[in-house]
Amino acid sequence: METKRTNKELLVKGLKKMGISLICMFLGPSLLHIGFTNPEKPLYIPILIVAFTICCLAVFFAYKGLKTIMDSMFN
């Protein structure tokens, strides 16, 4: 009888996605703060759009990373 083991390659992929998510979790809110404190600048709207997109990417990569890690452990 073979015991179930963690798929290490899949685990590394999940951890990389979580690393990307961590970077986006700090970058997105920082850009939002910069954007909201400078409403008179000409790049006000583009900075807010980029910041909101990065925040959405942080949530997406966190979900995909956790799902990949769980698949590597329990699948």
N, CA, C and O atoms as a Tinker XYZ file with bonds, in Angstrom:
   300  protein
     1  N      0.835000   -1.176000    0.000000    73     2
     2  CA     0.000000    0.000000    0.000000    64     1     3
     3  C      0.892000    1.256000    0.000000    63     2     4     5
     4  O      1.773000    1.417000    0.845000    81     3
     5  N      0.639000    2.102000   -0.943000    73     3     6
     6  CA     1.453000    3.310000   -1.103000    64     5     7
     7  C      0.840000    4.460000   -0.306000    63     6     8     9
     8  O     -0.370000    4.681000   -0.357000    81     7
     9  N      1.674000    5.186000    0.423000    73     7    10
    10  CA     1.183000    6.327000    1.181000    64     9    11
    11  C      1.119000    7.543000    0.271000    63    10    12    13
    12  O      1.899000    7.682000   -0.670000    81    11
    13  N      0.182000    8.408000    0.572000    73    11    14
    14  CA     0.055000    9.640000   -0.214000    64    13    15
    15  C      1.118000   10.623000    0.246000    63    14    16    17
    16  O      1.348000   10.803000    1.442000    81    15
    17  N      1.755000   11.248000   -0.717000    73    15    18
    18  CA     2.813000   12.203000   -0.421000    64    17    19
    19  C      2.503000   13.528000   -1.096000    63    18    20    21
    20  O      1.721000   13.593000   -2.045000    81    19
    21  N      3.119000   14.565000   -0.600000    73    19    22
    22  CA     2.952000   15.894000   -1.174000    64    21    23
    23  C      3.700000   15.977000   -2.498000    63    22    24    25
    24  O      4.859000   15.573000   -2.598000    81    23
    25  N      3.026000   16.502000   -3.506000    73    23    26
    26  CA     3.644000   16.737000   -4.803000    64    25    27
    27  C      4.483000   18.017000   -4.686000    63    26    28    29
    28  O      3.941000   19.122000   -4.693000    81    27
    29  N      5.789000   17.862000   -4.581000    73    27    30
    30  CA     6.675000   19.001000   -4.307000    64    29    31
    31  C      6.725000   20.006000   -5.459000    63    30    32    33
    32  O      6.826000   21.209000   -5.221000    81    31
    33  N      6.658000   19.533000   -6.688000    73    31    34
    34  CA     6.680000   20.455000   -7.835000    64    33    35
    35  C      5.441000   21.350000   -7.830000    63    34    36    37
    36  O      5.530000   22.550000   -8.092000    81    35
    37  N      4.291000   20.755000   -7.529000    73    35    38
    38  CA     3.050000   21.525000   -7.485000    64    37    39
    39  C      3.057000   22.480000   -6.290000    63    38    40    41
    40  O      2.530000   23.589000   -6.370000    81    39
    41  N      3.654000   22.041000   -5.190000    73    39    42
    42  CA     3.761000   22.896000   -4.005000    64    41    43
    43  C      4.606000   24.128000   -4.300000    63    42    44    45
    44  O      4.261000   25.230000   -3.874000    81    43
    45  N      5.711000   23.956000   -5.025000    73    43    46
    46  CA     6.579000   25.092000   -5.375000    64    45    47
    47  C      5.833000   26.070000   -6.278000    63    46    48    49
    48  O      5.968000   27.284000   -6.123000    81    47
    49  N      5.050000   25.551000   -7.218000    73    47    50
    50  CA     4.256000   26.435000   -8.086000    64    49    51
    51  C      3.265000   27.248000   -7.262000    63    50    52    53
    52  O      3.079000   28.440000   -7.505000    81    51
    53  N      2.633000   26.605000   -6.294000    73    51    54
    54  CA     1.689000   27.309000   -5.428000    64    53    55
    55  C      2.366000   28.379000   -4.592000    63    54    56    57
    56  O      1.822000   29.468000   -4.410000    81    55
    57  N      3.550000   28.073000   -4.085000    73    55    58
    58  CA     4.276000   29.057000   -3.291000    64    57    59
    59  C      4.738000   30.247000   -4.133000    63    58    60    61
    60  O      4.788000   31.378000   -3.648000    81    59
    61  N      5.074000   29.984000   -5.396000    73    59    62
    62  CA     5.437000   31.097000   -6.290000    64    61    63
    63  C      4.240000   32.010000   -6.524000    63    62    64    65
    64  O      4.381000   33.233000   -6.541000    81    63
    65  N      3.056000   31.413000   -6.705000    73    63    66
    66  CA     1.844000   32.226000   -6.890000    64    65    67
    67  C      1.536000   33.029000   -5.633000    63    66    68    69
    68  O      1.084000   34.171000   -5.716000    81    67
    69  N      1.781000   32.431000   -4.469000    73    67    70
    70  CA     1.554000   33.164000   -3.226000    64    69    71
    71  C      2.567000   34.304000   -3.070000    63    70    72    73
    72  O      2.238000   35.346000   -2.503000    81    71
    73  N      3.784000   34.116000   -3.564000    73    71    74
    74  CA     4.778000   35.188000   -3.541000    64    73    75
    75  C      4.366000   36.356000   -4.422000    63    74    76    77
    76  O      4.521000   37.518000   -4.045000    81    75
    77  N      3.840000   36.039000   -5.597000    73    75    78
    78  CA     3.336000   37.094000   -6.492000    64    77    79
    79  C      2.188000   37.831000   -5.814000    63    78    80    81
    80  O      2.093000   39.056000   -5.890000    81    79
    81  N      1.317000   37.071000   -5.151000    73    79    82
    82  CA     0.194000   37.676000   -4.444000    64    81    83
    83  C      0.677000   38.606000   -3.335000    63    82    84    85
    84  O      0.116000   39.684000   -3.141000    81    83
    85  N      1.707000   38.198000   -2.614000    73    83    86
    86  CA     2.243000   39.025000   -1.535000    64    85    87
    87  C      2.787000   40.344000   -2.069000    63    86    88    89
    88  O      2.567000   41.401000   -1.478000    81    87
    89  N      3.494000   40.276000   -3.185000    73    87    90
    90  CA     4.011000   41.509000   -3.799000    64    89    91
    91  C      2.856000   42.417000   -4.206000    63    90    92    93
    92  O      2.900000   43.624000   -3.966000    81    91
    93  N      1.832000   41.847000   -4.817000    73    91    94
    94  CA     0.673000   42.641000   -5.245000    64    93    95
    95  C     -0.098000   43.202000   -4.055000    63    94    96    97
    96  O     -0.681000   44.282000   -4.150000    81    95
    97  N     -0.107000   42.477000   -2.930000    73    95    98
    98  CA    -0.820000   42.955000   -1.738000    64    97    99
    99  C     -0.179000   44.216000   -1.157000    63    98   100   101
   100  O     -0.867000   45.029000   -0.540000    81    99
   101  N      1.101000   44.383000   -1.343000    73    99   102
   102  CA     1.757000   45.603000   -0.870000    64   101   103
   103  C      1.763000   46.702000   -1.935000    63   102   104   105
   104  O      1.607000   47.881000   -1.615000    81   103
   105  N      1.942000   46.318000   -3.190000    73   103   106
   106  CA     2.039000   47.300000   -4.265000    64   105   107
   107  C      0.694000   47.978000   -4.560000    63   106   108   109
   108  O      0.643000   49.193000   -4.752000    81   107
   109  N     -0.385000   47.204000   -4.595000    73   107   110
   110  CA    -1.705000   47.753000   -4.935000    64   109   111
   111  C     -2.180000   48.831000   -3.973000    63   110   112   113
   112  O     -2.483000   49.941000   -4.410000    81   111
   113  N     -2.255000   48.541000   -2.665000    73   111   114
   114  CA    -2.692000   49.587000   -1.733000    64   113   115
   115  C     -1.748000   50.782000   -1.672000    63   114   116   117
   116  O     -2.191000   51.907000   -1.442000    81   115
   117  N     -0.451000   50.553000   -1.875000    73   115   118
   118  CA     0.484000   51.683000   -1.892000    64   117   119
   119  C      0.172000   52.612000   -3.062000    63   118   120   121
   120  O      0.154000   53.833000   -2.904000    81   119
   121  N     -0.073000   52.033000   -4.233000    73   119   122
   122  CA    -0.434000   52.861000   -5.390000    64   121   123
   123  C     -1.786000   53.546000   -5.195000    63   122   124   125
   124  O     -1.974000   54.684000   -5.626000    81   123
   125  N     -2.724000   52.860000   -4.549000    73   123   126
   126  CA    -4.016000   53.499000   -4.260000    64   125   127
   127  C     -3.835000   54.714000   -3.353000    63   126   128   129
   128  O     -4.452000   55.756000   -3.571000    81   127
   129  N     -3.000000   54.577000   -2.354000    73   127   130
   130  CA    -2.741000   55.702000   -1.450000    64   129   131
   131  C     -2.085000   56.861000   -2.197000    63   130   132   133
   132  O     -2.461000   58.019000   -2.016000    81   131
   133  N     -1.117000   56.544000   -3.025000    73   131   134
   134  CA    -0.461000   57.590000   -3.820000    64   133   135
   135  C     -1.460000   58.269000   -4.745000    63   134   136   137
   136  O     -1.454000   59.491000   -4.895000    81   135
   137  N     -2.327000   57.456000   -5.368000    73   135   138
   138  CA    -3.313000   58.023000   -6.281000    64   137   139
   139  C     -4.324000   58.919000   -5.586000    63   138   140   141
   140  O     -4.674000   59.983000   -6.097000    81   139
   141  N     -4.797000   58.487000   -4.413000    73   139   142
   142  CA    -5.817000   59.274000   -3.714000    64   141   143
   143  C     -5.255000   60.530000   -3.051000    63   142   144   145
   144  O     -6.005000   61.471000   -2.792000    81   143
   145  N     -3.963000   60.562000   -2.774000    73   143   146
   146  CA    -3.395000   61.759000   -2.155000    64   145   147
   147  C     -3.008000   62.827000   -3.172000    63   146   148   149
   148  O     -2.711000   63.958000   -2.787000    81   147
   149  N     -3.006000   62.494000   -4.460000    73   147   150
   150  CA    -2.635000   63.461000   -5.506000    64   149   151
   151  C     -3.729000   63.579000   -6.565000    63   150   152   153
   152  O     -3.490000   63.228000   -7.721000    81   151
   153  N     -4.914000   64.060000   -6.211000    73   151   154
   154  CA    -5.978000   64.140000   -7.228000    64   153   155
   155  C     -5.768000   65.226000   -8.275000    63   154   156   157
   156  O     -6.434000   65.211000   -9.310000    81   155
   157  N     -4.859000   66.168000   -8.034000    73   155   158
   158  CA    -4.645000   67.253000   -9.000000    64   157   159
   159  C     -3.626000   66.899000  -10.075000    63   158   160   161
   160  O     -3.437000   67.665000  -11.020000    81   159
   161  N     -2.969000   65.755000   -9.945000    73   159   162
   162  CA    -1.964000   65.341000  -10.930000    64   161   163
   163  C     -2.634000   64.827000  -12.206000    63   162   164   165
   164  O     -3.764000   64.342000  -12.154000    81   163
   165  N     -1.948000   64.928000  -13.352000    73   163   166
   166  CA    -2.562000   64.476000  -14.612000    64   165   167
   167  C     -2.707000   62.949000  -14.714000    63   166   168   169
   168  O     -3.548000   62.464000  -15.472000    81   167
   169  N     -1.912000   62.197000  -13.972000    73   167   170
   170  CA    -1.993000   60.726000  -14.035000    64   169   171
   171  C     -2.862000   60.146000  -12.927000    63   170   172   173
   172  O     -2.695000   58.983000  -12.559000    81   171
   173  N     -3.781000   60.934000  -12.390000    73   171   174
   174  CA    -4.630000   60.506000  -11.284000    64   173   175
   175  C     -5.459000   59.268000  -11.640000    63   174   176   177
   176  O     -5.411000   58.270000  -10.922000    81   175
   177  N     -6.201000   59.321000  -12.714000    73   175   178
   178  CA    -7.088000   58.213000  -13.114000    64   177   179
   179  C     -6.285000   56.982000  -13.547000    63   178   180   181
   180  O     -6.615000   55.882000  -13.104000    81   179
   181  N     -5.249000   57.104000  -14.387000    73   179   182
   182  CA    -4.489000   55.893000  -14.751000    64   181   183
   183  C     -3.843000   55.192000  -13.553000    63   182   184   185
   184  O     -3.793000   53.963000  -13.513000    81   183
   185  N     -3.350000   55.958000  -12.584000    73   183   186
   186  CA    -2.752000   55.336000  -11.396000    64   185   187
   187  C     -3.806000   54.573000  -10.607000    63   186   188   189
   188  O     -3.540000   53.473000  -10.124000    81   187
   189  N     -4.993000   55.140000  -10.471000    73   187   190
   190  CA    -6.062000   54.449000   -9.749000    64   189   191
   191  C     -6.497000   53.177000  -10.471000    63   190   192   193
   192  O     -6.783000   52.167000   -9.828000    81   191
   193  N     -6.549000   53.218000  -11.792000    73   191   194
   194  CA    -6.936000   52.030000  -12.559000    64   193   195
   195  C     -5.886000   50.931000  -12.396000    63   194   196   197
   196  O     -6.233000   49.769000  -12.185000    81   195
   197  N     -4.615000   51.290000  -12.493000    73   195   198
   198  CA    -3.542000   50.306000  -12.331000    64   197   199
   199  C     -3.550000   49.743000  -10.907000    63   198   200   201
   200  O     -3.387000   48.537000  -10.717000    81   199
   201  N     -3.738000   50.604000   -9.916000    73   199   202
   202  CA    -3.739000   50.157000   -8.522000    64   201   203
   203  C     -4.899000   49.208000   -8.256000    63   202   204   205
   204  O     -4.718000   48.188000   -7.591000    81   203
   205  N     -6.073000   49.522000   -8.760000    73   203   206
   206  CA    -7.235000   48.650000   -8.564000    64   205   207
   207  C     -7.019000   47.305000   -9.258000    63   206   208   209
   208  O     -7.400000   46.263000   -8.725000    81   207
   209  N     -6.416000   47.325000  -10.434000    73   207   210
   210  CA    -6.121000   46.078000  -11.149000    64   209   211
   211  C     -5.129000   45.222000  -10.372000    63   210   212   213
   212  O     -5.291000   44.004000  -10.294000    81   211
   213  N     -4.108000   45.843000   -9.800000    73   211   214
   214  CA    -3.117000   45.105000   -9.018000    64   213   215
   215  C     -3.766000   44.515000   -7.763000    63   214   216   217
   216  O     -3.435000   43.396000   -7.370000    81   215
   217  N     -4.679000   45.246000   -7.134000    73   215   218
   218  CA    -5.389000   44.706000   -5.969000    64   217   219
   219  C     -6.230000   43.486000   -6.351000    63   218   220   221
   220  O     -6.285000   42.508000   -5.605000    81   219
   221  N     -6.875000   43.544000   -7.498000    73   219   222
   222  CA    -7.656000   42.397000   -7.971000    64   221   223
   223  C     -6.742000   41.215000   -8.292000    63   222   224   225
   224  O     -7.099000   40.068000   -8.022000    81   223
   225  N     -5.582000   41.477000   -8.858000    73   223   226
   226  CA    -4.617000   40.413000   -9.141000    64   225   227
   227  C     -4.105000   39.767000   -7.854000    63   226   228   229
   228  O     -3.840000   38.565000   -7.831000    81   227
   229  N     -3.964000   40.550000   -6.787000    73   227   230
   230  CA    -3.519000   39.988000   -5.511000    64   229   231
   231  C     -4.522000   38.969000   -4.997000    63   230   232   233
   232  O     -4.132000   37.904000   -4.518000    81   231
   233  N     -5.801000   39.280000   -5.091000    73   231   234
   234  CA    -6.842000   38.341000   -4.646000    64   233   235
   235  C     -6.844000   37.105000   -5.542000    63   234   236   237
   236  O     -6.957000   35.981000   -5.053000    81   235
   237  N     -6.719000   37.311000   -6.848000    73   235   238
   238  CA    -6.729000   36.188000   -7.793000    64   237   239
   239  C     -5.555000   35.239000   -7.545000    63   238   240   241
   240  O     -5.741000   34.024000   -7.471000    81   239
   241  N     -4.339000   35.797000   -7.417000    73   239   242
   242  CA    -3.174000   34.948000   -7.202000    64   241   243
   243  C     -3.208000   34.270000   -5.834000    63   242   244   245
   244  O     -2.711000   33.153000   -5.693000    81   243
   245  N     -3.783000   34.920000   -4.829000    73   243   246
   246  CA    -3.914000   34.273000   -3.518000    64   245   247
   247  C     -4.835000   33.063000   -3.621000    63   246   248   249
   248  O     -4.539000   32.003000   -3.070000    81   247
   249  N     -5.947000   33.223000   -4.323000    73   247   250
   250  CA    -6.875000   32.100000   -4.504000    64   249   251
   251  C     -6.215000   30.960000   -5.272000    63   250   252   253
   252  O     -6.273000   29.805000   -4.849000    81   251
   253  N     -5.582000   31.290000   -6.408000    73   251   254
   254  CA    -4.943000   30.251000   -7.222000    64   253   255
   255  C     -3.790000   29.583000   -6.470000    63   254   256   257
   256  O     -3.595000   28.373000   -6.583000    81   255
   257  N     -3.035000   30.358000   -5.713000    73   255   258
   258  CA    -1.930000   29.805000   -4.953000    64   257   259
   259  C     -2.397000   28.852000   -3.867000    63   258   260   261
   260  O     -1.838000   27.767000   -3.705000    81   259
   261  N     -3.423000   29.254000   -3.120000    73   259   262
   262  CA    -3.955000   28.371000   -2.080000    64   261   263
   263  C     -4.560000   27.106000   -2.672000    63   262   264   265
   264  O     -4.404000   26.018000   -2.117000    81   263
   265  N     -5.241000   27.247000   -3.783000    73   263   266
   266  CA    -5.838000   26.084000   -4.430000    64   265   267
   267  C     -4.748000   25.131000   -4.907000    63   266   268   269
   268  O     -4.884000   23.917000   -4.753000    81   267
   269  N     -3.678000   25.655000   -5.479000    73   267   270
   270  CA    -2.582000   24.819000   -5.952000    64   269   271
   271  C     -1.882000   24.118000   -4.781000    63   270   272   273
   272  O     -1.527000   22.944000   -4.885000    81   271
   273  N     -1.686000   24.823000   -3.683000    73   271   274
   274  CA    -1.052000   24.222000   -2.508000    64   273   275
   275  C     -1.931000   23.112000   -1.946000    63   274   276   277
   276  O     -1.434000   22.043000   -1.593000    81   275
   277  N     -3.221000   23.357000   -1.861000    73   275   278
   278  CA    -4.134000   22.317000   -1.357000    64   277   279
   279  C     -4.166000   21.103000   -2.284000    63   278   280   281
   280  O     -4.229000   19.965000   -1.819000    81   279
   281  N     -4.124000   21.348000   -3.591000    73   279   282
   282  CA    -4.090000   20.230000   -4.538000    64   281   283
   283  C     -2.814000   19.423000   -4.388000    63   282   284   285
   284  O     -2.834000   18.200000   -4.523000    81   283
   285  N     -1.705000   20.094000   -4.110000    73   283   286
   286  CA    -0.437000   19.356000   -3.983000    64   285   287
   287  C     -0.432000   18.500000   -2.718000    63   286   288   289
   288  O      0.225000   17.460000   -2.687000    81   287
   289  N     -1.138000   18.910000   -1.695000    73   287   290
   290  CA    -1.128000   18.152000   -0.438000    64   289   291
   291  C     -2.179000   17.058000   -0.400000    63   290   292   293
   292  O     -1.917000   15.972000    0.116000    81   291
   293  N     -3.359000   17.321000   -0.932000    73   291   294
   294  CA    -4.476000   16.408000   -0.729000    64   293   295
   295  C     -4.927000   15.668000   -1.991000    63   294   296   297
   296  O     -5.886000   14.899000   -1.929000    81   295
   297  N     -4.284000   15.871000   -3.102000    73   295   298
   298  CA    -4.734000   15.235000   -4.334000    64   297   299
   299  C     -3.865000   14.060000   -4.719000    63   298   300
   300  O     -4.114000   13.415000   -5.737000    81   299
